[in-house]
Amino acid sequence: MALVKCPGCGREISDKAKECPGCQYKLKNKKKKYIAAVAVVAVLVLIITGTLFGVKKVQQIRENERQEQIQRILAESEEYYTIPDFENVLKCYGQLEELGYDTAGLKELAEYDQKVYGDARTFYETLKEVDDKLHSSDYTSLRKLVDTLIEPMKKFDALEINTDSQLGQYINTMRSHIMYSSLQSEYVNSTNYDLDYGLTSWGFAFCIETYTEQLVKENFPYNTEG
């Protein structure tokens, strides 16, 4: 037991007394107040902790949902890429950007492929058609058949090269191919030979087919069946 001074009269009294025996000053139980305060603080801590845990849990759930959306859209964009449908590929990238996913590099490649795809595919398909007709001898004029490559090769030569793109790698590989430059300089862009002259036409056809056969082995990176 300890002695304390009465706030009312200053008399020393027990710290356990409920009132001053001299002036009857009602004494407050500080211990109970302390316990109550501690209890309130404890409850507040529990509430805050529970709230923070709940918020973190909700944030984690939302992040998981965001990642699932991102993976779904990425898979969808890859499907469009194989067709290819660049318009929908870029739409997918727009959706990814809204989810906070960085598509800068992907978008740059898609825009590049979209720009060069048409002329690159036309060149490939024309080259393959010429090669097929040479294999089957399905042509009436070798000169006219070879001339179908003039414009496609001219446009193909003008295409920008981006080796980060599979299509860009194809363009680079073809234009660097010795068979490409030989076919172009010796037959496509040259009128030095009469390709339809009866005695030598078969020989020219054989030489040209040697070039085209090697070039079509370089696979075009997109489906050309559609």
C-alpha positions as CSV (number, residue, x, y, z in Angstrom):
1,M,0.0,0.0,0.0
2,A,1.2,3.5,-0.8
3,L,0.1,6.9,0.4
4,V,-1.1,9.6,-1.9
5,K,-2.4,13.2,-1.3
6,C,-6.1,13.8,-1.5
7,P,-6.8,16.2,-4.4
8,G,-9.5,17.8,-2.2
9,C,-7.8,18.6,1.1
10,G,-4.2,17.5,0.7
11,R,-4.4,14.9,3.4
12,E,-2.3,11.7,2.9
13,I,-4.5,8.7,2.4
14,S,-4.2,5.2,1.0
15,D,-3.9,4.8,-2.7
16,K,-6.6,2.1,-2.4
17,A,-9.1,4.4,-0.7
18,K,-12.3,5.2,-2.7
19,E,-12.8,8.5,-0.9
20,C,-10.9,10.8,1.5
21,P,-12.0,10.0,5.1
22,G,-11.4,13.7,5.9
23,C,-13.2,15.6,3.2
24,Q,-15.1,12.7,1.5
25,Y,-13.5,13.6,-1.9
26,K,-14.3,10.8,-4.3
27,L,-11.1,9.2,-5.6
28,K,-11.0,7.7,-9.1
29,N,-9.5,4.3,-9.6
30,K,-6.6,5.0,-11.9
31,K,-5.7,1.3,-12.3
32,K,-9.1,0.5,-13.7
33,K,-8.8,3.5,-16.1
34,Y,-5.4,2.2,-17.2
35,I,-6.7,-1.3,-17.8
36,A,-9.6,0.1,-19.7
37,A,-7.3,2.2,-21.8
38,V,-5.1,-0.8,-22.5
39,A,-8.1,-2.8,-23.5
40,V,-9.3,-0.1,-25.9
41,V,-5.8,0.2,-27.5
42,A,-5.7,-3.6,-27.9
43,V,-9.1,-3.7,-29.6
44,L,-8.0,-0.8,-31.9
45,V,-4.8,-2.7,-32.8
46,L,-6.8,-5.8,-33.6
47,I,-9.2,-3.8,-35.7
48,I,-6.4,-2.1,-37.6
49,T,-4.5,-5.3,-38.1
50,G,-7.5,-7.1,-39.3
51,T,-8.4,-4.3,-41.7
52,L,-4.8,-4.2,-43.1
53,F,-4.9,-7.9,-43.6
54,G,-8.2,-7.7,-45.3
55,V,-7.0,-4.9,-47.6
56,K,-3.9,-6.9,-48.4
57,K,-5.9,-10.0,-49.2
58,V,-8.2,-8.1,-51.5
59,Q,-5.2,-6.5,-53.2
60,Q,-3.6,-10.0,-53.7
61,I,-6.9,-11.3,-55.2
62,R,-7.1,-8.4,-57.6
63,E,-3.5,-8.8,-58.6
64,N,-4.0,-12.5,-59.3
65,E,-7.0,-11.7,-61.4
66,R,-5.0,-9.0,-63.3
67,Q,-2.2,-11.6,-64.0
68,E,-4.8,-14.1,-65.2
69,Q,-6.3,-11.5,-67.6
70,I,-2.8,-10.6,-68.8
71,Q,-1.9,-14.2,-69.6
72,R,-5.3,-14.8,-71.3
73,I,-4.9,-11.7,-73.5
74,L,-1.3,-12.6,-74.3
75,A,-2.4,-16.0,-75.5
76,E,-5.1,-14.5,-77.5
77,S,-2.7,-12.0,-79.2
78,E,-0.4,-14.9,-80.1
79,E,-3.3,-16.7,-81.8
80,Y,-4.1,-13.6,-83.8
81,Y,-0.4,-13.3,-84.7
82,T,-0.3,-16.7,-86.3
83,I,-3.2,-15.9,-88.7
84,P,-1.9,-13.1,-88.9
85,D,-4.5,-10.5,-87.8
86,F,-2.4,-7.5,-86.8
87,E,-5.5,-5.2,-86.1
88,N,-6.7,-7.6,-83.4
89,V,-3.1,-8.1,-82.1
90,L,-2.8,-4.4,-81.6
91,K,-6.2,-4.3,-79.9
92,C,-5.0,-7.0,-77.5
93,Y,-1.9,-4.9,-76.7
94,G,-4.2,-1.9,-76.0
95,Q,-6.0,-4.0,-73.4
96,L,-2.8,-5.1,-71.9
97,E,-1.7,-1.5,-71.5
98,E,-4.9,-0.7,-69.7
99,L,-3.9,-3.5,-67.2
100,G,-0.5,-1.8,-66.7
101,Y,1.4,-4.3,-68.8
102,D,4.3,-2.8,-70.8
103,T,3.7,-3.6,-74.5
104,A,6.2,-1.1,-76.0
105,G,8.5,-3.7,-77.5
106,L,5.6,-6.0,-78.6
107,K,3.7,-3.2,-80.2
108,E,6.8,-2.0,-82.1
109,L,7.3,-5.4,-83.6
110,A,3.6,-5.9,-84.5
111,E,3.5,-2.5,-86.2
112,Y,6.6,-3.4,-88.2
113,D,5.2,-6.8,-89.2
114,Q,1.9,-5.1,-90.2
115,K,3.8,-2.6,-92.4
116,V,6.0,-5.1,-94.3
117,Y,3.8,-8.2,-94.3
118,G,1.8,-7.6,-97.5
119,D,4.8,-7.1,-99.8
120,A,6.8,-9.8,-98.1
121,R,4.0,-12.3,-98.5
122,T,3.4,-11.3,-102.2
123,F,7.1,-11.9,-102.9
124,Y,7.1,-15.3,-101.2
125,E,3.9,-16.5,-102.9
126,T,5.1,-15.3,-106.4
127,L,8.5,-17.0,-105.9
128,K,6.7,-20.2,-104.8
129,E,4.4,-20.1,-107.8
130,V,7.3,-19.6,-110.2
131,D,9.1,-22.5,-108.6
132,D,6.0,-24.8,-108.8
133,K,5.5,-24.0,-112.4
134,L,9.1,-24.6,-113.3
135,H,8.9,-28.0,-111.5
136,S,5.8,-29.0,-113.5
137,S,6.7,-27.1,-116.7
138,D,3.4,-25.4,-116.4
139,Y,4.1,-22.3,-118.4
140,T,4.0,-21.1,-122.0
141,S,6.7,-18.4,-121.8
142,L,9.7,-18.6,-119.5
143,R,10.3,-14.9,-119.9
144,K,6.8,-14.0,-118.9
145,L,7.0,-16.4,-115.9
146,V,10.2,-14.8,-114.7
147,D,8.8,-11.3,-115.3
148,T,6.2,-12.0,-112.6
149,L,9.0,-11.6,-110.1
150,I,10.1,-8.1,-111.2
151,E,7.6,-6.0,-109.2
152,P,7.5,-8.3,-106.1
153,M,11.3,-8.3,-105.8
154,K,11.5,-4.6,-106.3
155,K,9.0,-4.0,-103.5
156,F,10.7,-6.7,-101.4
157,D,14.1,-4.9,-101.8
158,A,12.5,-1.7,-100.5
159,L,11.3,-3.2,-97.2
160,E,12.8,-2.0,-93.9
161,I,14.6,-4.7,-92.0
162,N,14.1,-5.3,-88.3
163,T,15.9,-8.4,-87.2
164,D,14.1,-8.5,-83.8
165,S,11.1,-9.7,-85.9
166,Q,10.9,-13.1,-87.4
167,L,9.5,-11.5,-90.6
168,G,12.4,-9.1,-90.6
169,Q,14.9,-12.0,-90.2
170,Y,13.2,-13.7,-93.2
171,I,13.6,-10.5,-95.3
172,N,17.2,-10.1,-94.3
173,T,18.0,-13.8,-95.0
174,M,16.5,-13.7,-98.4
175,R,18.1,-10.5,-99.5
176,S,21.5,-11.7,-98.3
177,H,21.1,-15.0,-100.1
178,I,23.5,-15.5,-103.0
179,M,20.7,-17.3,-104.9
180,Y,18.4,-14.2,-104.5
181,S,21.0,-11.7,-105.9
182,S,22.0,-14.1,-108.7
183,L,18.4,-14.8,-109.8
184,Q,17.6,-11.1,-109.7
185,S,20.7,-9.9,-111.6
186,E,21.0,-12.7,-114.1
187,Y,17.4,-13.3,-115.1
188,V,14.8,-11.1,-113.4
189,N,16.3,-7.7,-114.1
190,S,18.3,-8.7,-117.1
191,T,17.3,-9.0,-120.8
192,N,20.6,-10.4,-122.0
193,Y,19.1,-13.8,-122.7
194,D,16.3,-14.9,-124.8
195,L,14.7,-17.2,-122.3
196,D,12.2,-18.5,-124.8
197,Y,14.7,-19.5,-127.5
198,G,13.9,-23.1,-128.3
199,L,17.3,-24.6,-128.1
200,T,18.4,-23.1,-124.8
201,S,15.1,-22.4,-123.0
202,W,15.2,-25.7,-121.1
203,G,18.7,-24.8,-119.9
204,F,17.7,-21.4,-118.6
205,A,14.6,-23.0,-116.9
206,F,16.9,-25.5,-115.2
207,C,19.2,-22.7,-113.9
208,I,16.3,-20.5,-112.7
209,E,14.7,-23.5,-111.0
210,T,17.9,-24.2,-109.2
211,Y,17.7,-20.7,-107.7
212,T,14.0,-20.7,-106.9
213,E,14.2,-24.2,-105.3
214,Q,16.8,-23.0,-102.8
215,L,15.0,-19.8,-102.0
216,V,11.6,-21.4,-101.3
217,K,13.4,-23.5,-98.7
218,E,13.6,-20.4,-96.5
219,N,10.3,-20.7,-94.8
220,F,8.0,-17.7,-94.6
221,P,7.3,-17.1,-90.9
222,Y,3.5,-16.9,-91.3
223,N,0.7,-19.1,-92.6
224,T,0.1,-18.4,-96.2
225,E,-2.8,-20.9,-96.7
226,G,-5.5,-18.4,-95.8
